[in-house]
Amino acid sequence: MKNEKMKNRDLNVLWHPCTQMKDHETLPLIPIKKAHGIYLEDFEGNRYIDAISSWWVNMFGHTNSYINEKIKEQLESLEHVILAGFTHEQVVKLSERLVKLTPPHLDKCFYSDNGSSAVEVALKMSFHAHLNDGITKPLFVSLKNSYHGETIGALSVGDVELYKDTYAPLLLETIQTQVPKDMSEESALNSAVAFETLCEQRADEISAIILEPLIQGAGYMHMYNPLFLVRVREICTKYNVHLIADEVMVGFGRTGELFASQKAGISPDFLVLSKGLTGGYLPLSVVLTSNEIYAKFYCDYNKHKAFLHSHSYTGNALACAAANATLDIFENENIIEKNRELSSYMAQKLQKFEKLSNVKEIRQTGMVAVVELQGYEPQERIGLKVYRYGLKHGVLLRPLGHIVYFMPPYIITKEEIDIMMDCAYDALKSL
Ligand SMILES: *Cc1c(COP(=O)(O)O)cnc(C)c1O
């Protein structure tokens, strides 16, 4: 009853993201009263394991006592200050740490407040850097099946029909090159050849290629081999095309290293981070780039050469405090090492899905485990059935179409992995 009441108040005044609101005539909308660790709790005391880290942002659980404490501490001294002409300790400290932790030659941090706006920053900076060199390069390349956010520029370099089709007439002209079709080295090399061919023909028009290293998240958790990134890095350098690594989803340990680019041993020209950056607490994003690119904008005042981009909440102090607390936990608790054990445990558990007749493929990269289903039509909305089953049994699964995936916070235990994955298994068996 309490859930119902809150639901009705909500539907009176809210319009929810990524939702056909009419679905809520039959689909429960779940009001969350509180959350702790990996558990969400609704107004009637039902608990749900957050198997998708609340849209891929949560790293160390909800109401984490350490992060809470650090935000409260910050709250006593400074909540926010304009970042143009002013600075503060949390943003300086965070930037120093990010420069140290990310691949070589990423020396400067530019902040905004969500993944999409950071993608816009990277695209504009790339174009502008070439322009400051006297070259106009109006085109961006991205991978087929890619996702980079939903503002107009970010949507333009994306390639997931579901989000893009409707707005096609509004979007920038971009080029999609092929993504390796599987995790083999062979397909990585084949796709690299396709990109190189494109560069041979049109590199003088192309500012950058933007890609999601190793896992295309919203693109149905498609995964590919790090060798592709190695080759793309070489090709970009050869043809003076920037490489933008959108690690909004894969960053902060999801792939098994702190950053996915590190698994390929590459340094992108721009590294885009958000989601896990604040441990899932507050909106914050950052674009890192090299001193070399920074230098192209550095000169006596000339309005055309400076990067005159800004957002009101750029470098928010509370968000930066949450990000510093998150990095503390990574450092102090040896998280990347511990995750290796969790991900190999998930790999074991994943095996048994293979025997189900409606399973087409299982795959995994680090802390992202995927079960791909087969034999269903899109209008069956099979993912929705799995979602409903999960909720009924205390697990928040949120399949992408026919892709069921697990991306839990890193504090999950093996026993909780059992509950989470057994629930999904039972759901698939019941279909
Ligand atoms: C989520 C996501 C974005 C967009 O981030 P928002 O904060 O939702 O705007 C961009 N790129 C990738 C790879 C993402 O997963």
The ligand as a MOL file (V3000), in Angstrom:
LIG
                    3D

  0  0  0     0  0            999 V3000
M  V30 BEGIN CTAB
M  V30 COUNTS 15 15 0 0 0
M  V30 BEGIN ATOM
M  V30 1 C 26.2840 6.1270 -19.8280 0
M  V30 2 C 27.2490 6.3880 -20.9140 0
M  V30 3 C 27.4090 7.6640 -21.4500 0
M  V30 4 C 26.5240 8.8190 -21.0700 0
M  V30 5 O 26.6650 9.1810 -19.7450 0
M  V30 6 P 25.4520 9.9920 -19.0350 0
M  V30 7 O 26.0170 10.3430 -17.7020 0
M  V30 8 O 24.3290 9.0130 -18.9400 0
M  V30 9 O 25.1530 11.1570 -19.8690 0
M  V30 10 C 28.3910 7.8650 -22.3950 0
M  V30 11 N 29.1750 6.8510 -22.8050 0
M  V30 12 C 29.0530 5.6040 -22.3170 0
M  V30 13 C 29.9700 4.5390 -22.8000 0
M  V30 14 C 28.0750 5.3220 -21.3650 0
M  V30 15 O 27.9230 4.0840 -20.9120 0
M  V30 END ATOM
M  V30 BEGIN BOND
M  V30 1 1 1 2
M  V30 2 1 2 3
M  V30 3 2 2 14
M  V30 4 1 3 4
M  V30 5 2 3 10
M  V30 6 1 4 5
M  V30 7 1 5 6
M  V30 8 2 6 7
M  V30 9 1 6 8
M  V30 10 1 6 9
M  V30 11 1 10 11
M  V30 12 2 11 12
M  V30 13 1 12 13
M  V30 14 1 12 14
M  V30 15 1 14 15
M  V30 END BOND
M  V30 END CTAB
M  END
